[in-house]
Amino acid sequence: MIYITVLYTNITVLVEAAKKTDNIYVNLNI
């Protein structure tokens, strides 16, 4: 269970990082 929770938190962190990078790319395109 601990491994699954750690994996889940890592995925959420990656998703948040992807959202931030997407925002940066959008700002650069504008």
N, CA, C and O atoms as CSV, one atom per row, in Angstrom:
chain,resi,resn,atom,element,x,y,z
A,1,MET,N,N,0.843,-1.208,0.000
A,1,MET,CA,C,0.000,0.000,0.000
A,1,MET,C,C,0.877,1.256,0.000
A,1,MET,O,O,0.564,2.233,-0.681
A,2,ILE,N,N,1.956,1.229,0.752
A,2,ILE,CA,C,2.830,2.410,0.803
A,2,ILE,C,C,3.406,2.684,-0.581
A,2,ILE,O,O,3.482,3.833,-1.015
A,3,TYR,N,N,3.814,1.610,-1.275
A,3,TYR,CA,C,4.397,1.783,-2.609
A,3,TYR,C,C,3.380,2.406,-3.556
A,3,TYR,O,O,3.725,3.264,-4.369
A,4,ILE,N,N,2.128,1.972,-3.451
A,4,ILE,CA,C,1.074,2.502,-4.325
A,4,ILE,C,C,0.834,3.980,-4.030
A,4,ILE,O,O,0.661,4.777,-4.952
A,5,THR,N,N,0.823,4.344,-2.757
A,5,THR,CA,C,0.578,5.747,-2.408
A,5,THR,C,C,1.728,6.624,-2.888
A,5,THR,O,O,1.506,7.736,-3.369
A,6,VAL,N,N,2.956,6.125,-2.758
A,6,VAL,CA,C,4.115,6.890,-3.227
A,6,VAL,C,C,4.046,7.057,-4.734
A,6,VAL,O,O,4.309,8.142,-5.252
A,7,LEU,N,N,3.694,5.986,-5.445
A,7,LEU,CA,C,3.579,6.053,-6.899
A,7,LEU,C,C,2.497,7.060,-7.293
A,7,LEU,O,O,2.676,7.834,-8.233
A,8,TYR,N,N,1.369,7.045,-6.566
A,8,TYR,CA,C,0.272,7.962,-6.857
A,8,TYR,C,C,0.701,9.410,-6.639
A,8,TYR,O,O,0.383,10.281,-7.448
A,9,THR,N,N,1.419,9.666,-5.552
A,9,THR,CA,C,1.867,11.036,-5.284
A,9,THR,C,C,2.863,11.475,-6.347
A,9,THR,O,O,2.858,12.638,-6.751
A,10,ASN,N,N,3.718,10.564,-6.808
A,10,ASN,CA,C,4.676,10.906,-7.856
A,10,ASN,C,C,3.941,11.264,-9.142
A,10,ASN,O,O,4.338,12.197,-9.841
A,11,ILE,N,N,2.871,10.531,-9.461
A,11,ILE,CA,C,2.095,10.818,-10.671
A,11,ILE,C,C,1.433,12.187,-10.551
A,11,ILE,O,O,1.423,12.952,-11.515
A,12,THR,N,N,0.880,12.504,-9.386
A,12,THR,CA,C,0.228,13.800,-9.213
A,12,THR,C,C,1.243,14.929,-9.345
A,12,THR,O,O,0.940,15.978,-9.913
A,13,VAL,N,N,2.447,14.716,-8.819
A,13,VAL,CA,C,3.500,15.734,-8.937
A,13,VAL,C,C,3.874,15.920,-10.401
A,13,VAL,O,O,4.070,17.049,-10.853
A,14,LEU,N,N,3.974,14.818,-11.148
A,14,LEU,CA,C,4.309,14.913,-12.573
A,14,LEU,C,C,3.207,15.645,-13.333
A,14,LEU,O,O,3.492,16.435,-14.233
A,15,VAL,N,N,1.959,15.386,-12.977
A,15,VAL,CA,C,0.836,16.062,-13.639
A,15,VAL,C,C,0.892,17.560,-13.370
A,15,VAL,O,O,0.695,18.364,-14.282
A,16,GLU,N,N,1.158,17.937,-12.127
A,16,GLU,CA,C,1.262,19.361,-11.777
A,16,GLU,C,C,2.414,20.009,-12.531
A,16,GLU,O,O,2.289,21.138,-13.007
A,17,ALA,N,N,3.536,19.302,-12.642
A,17,ALA,CA,C,4.689,19.829,-13.375
A,17,ALA,C,C,4.334,19.990,-14.847
A,17,ALA,O,O,4.739,20.967,-15.477
A,18,ALA,N,N,3.586,19.047,-15.399
A,18,ALA,CA,C,3.179,19.128,-16.802
A,18,ALA,C,C,2.263,20.331,-17.015
A,18,ALA,O,O,2.374,21.017,-18.031
A,19,LYS,N,N,1.369,20.592,-16.080
A,19,LYS,CA,C,0.479,21.751,-16.185
A,19,LYS,C,C,1.297,23.042,-16.176
A,19,LYS,O,O,1.016,23.955,-16.951
A,20,LYS,N,N,2.296,23.124,-15.313
A,20,LYS,CA,C,3.128,24.325,-15.227
A,20,LYS,C,C,3.901,24.525,-16.524
A,20,LYS,O,O,3.994,25.648,-17.019
A,21,THR,N,N,4.458,23.448,-17.080
A,21,THR,CA,C,5.221,23.573,-18.322
A,21,THR,C,C,4.293,23.945,-19.470
A,21,THR,O,O,4.678,24.718,-20.346
A,22,ASP,N,N,3.070,23.405,-19.478
A,22,ASP,CA,C,2.103,23.765,-20.509
A,22,ASP,C,C,1.789,25.251,-20.428
A,22,ASP,O,O,1.694,25.916,-21.459
A,23,ASN,N,N,1.627,25.782,-19.226
A,23,ASN,CA,C,1.360,27.205,-19.055
A,23,ASN,C,C,2.524,28.031,-19.577
A,23,ASN,O,O,2.318,29.079,-20.190
A,24,ILE,N,N,3.749,27.567,-19.338
A,24,ILE,CA,C,4.932,28.291,-19.811
A,24,ILE,C,C,4.952,28.303,-21.338
A,24,ILE,O,O,5.227,29.336,-21.947
A,25,TYR,N,N,4.663,27.159,-21.957
A,25,TYR,CA,C,4.661,27.089,-23.417
A,25,TYR,C,C,3.577,27.998,-23.999
A,25,TYR,O,O,3.796,28.652,-25.019
A,26,VAL,N,N,2.419,28.038,-23.356
A,26,VAL,CA,C,1.335,28.903,-23.834
A,26,VAL,C,C,1.770,30.362,-23.746
A,26,VAL,O,O,1.523,31.140,-24.667
A,27,ASN,N,N,2.414,30.732,-22.649
A,27,ASN,CA,C,2.884,32.108,-22.491
A,27,ASN,C,C,3.918,32.445,-23.557
A,27,ASN,O,O,3.931,33.562,-24.074
A,28,LEU,N,N,4.785,31.490,-23.891
A,28,LEU,CA,C,5.805,31.737,-24.911
A,28,LEU,C,C,5.153,31.893,-26.279
A,28,LEU,O,O,5.577,32.725,-27.082
A,29,ASN,N,N,4.122,31.095,-26.546
A,29,ASN,CA,C,3.450,31.180,-27.838
A,29,ASN,C,C,2.753,32.523,-28.002
A,29,ASN,O,O,2.707,33.073,-29.102
A,30,ILE,N,N,2.212,33.049,-26.911
A,30,ILE,CA,C,1.532,34.343,-26.984
A,30,ILE,C,C,2.598,35.425,-27.136
A,30,ILE,O,O,2.269,36.608,-27.219
